[in-house]
């Protein structure tokens, strides 16, 4: 399996974890209070969500990319 495909899959998994963490943070009491006062999520929650989406998209593209990457089993 080419290394770029492995890195892509790892990025997708990490992106899913970040996205889930960000979406769970939106349900916290502190986040709801902050959103009620300011009308937006905290910066950290926003970065979790944006970073998760970016990692999923980037990892998906990297995993689908056909390139001249080395294989994990090759020397």
C-alpha positions in Angstrom: 0.0 0.0 0.0 1.5 3.4 -1.0 2.5 5.6 1.9 0.4 8.5 0.6 -2.7 6.4 0.8 -1.8 5.4 4.4 -1.2 9.0 5.4 -4.5 10.0 3.7 -6.4 7.4 5.7 -4.7 8.5 9.0 -5.7 12.1 8.2 -9.3 11.2 7.5 -9.5 9.3 10.8 -7.9 12.2 12.7 -10.2 14.6 11.0 -13.3 12.6 12.0 -12.0 12.6 15.6 -11.5 16.4 15.6 -14.9 16.9 14.0 -16.7 14.8 16.5 -14.9 16.5 19.4 -15.9 19.9 18.0 -19.5 18.9 17.5 -19.7 17.5 21.0 -18.2 20.7 22.4 -21.1 22.7 20.9 -23.4 20.9 23.2 -21.6 21.8 26.4 -23.2 24.3 28.9 -20.3 26.8 28.6 -20.5 26.7 24.9 -24.2 27.3 24.9 -23.8 30.3 27.3 -21.0 31.8 25.1 -23.0 31.3 21.9 -26.1 32.9 23.6 -24.1 35.9 24.6 -21.9 36.4 21.5 -23.9 34.6 18.9 -21.0 32.3 17.9 -19.0 29.4 19.1 -15.7 29.8 20.9 -12.5 29.9 18.9 -11.3 26.5 20.0 -14.6 24.8 19.1 -14.6 26.5 15.7 -11.0 25.4 15.1 -11.8 21.8 16.0 -14.7 21.8 13.5 -12.8 23.6 10.7 -9.6 21.5 11.3 -11.6 18.3 11.3 -13.3 19.2 8.0 -10.0 20.2 6.4 -8.2 17.0 7.6 -11.1 14.9 6.2 -11.0 16.6 2.8 -7.2 16.7 2.6 -6.8 13.1 3.7 -9.5 11.9 1.3 -7.7 13.7 -1.6 -4.4 12.3 -0.5 -5.7 8.8 -0.2 -7.3 8.9 -3.7 -4.2 10.6 -5.3 -2.3 8.3 -7.6 1.3 9.2 -7.2 4.8 7.9 -7.2 4.8 7.3 -3.5 6.8 4.5 -2.1 5.1 1.4 -0.9 5.3 0.5 2.8 6.6 -3.0 1.9 9.3 -1.7 -0.6 12.8 -0.8 0.3 
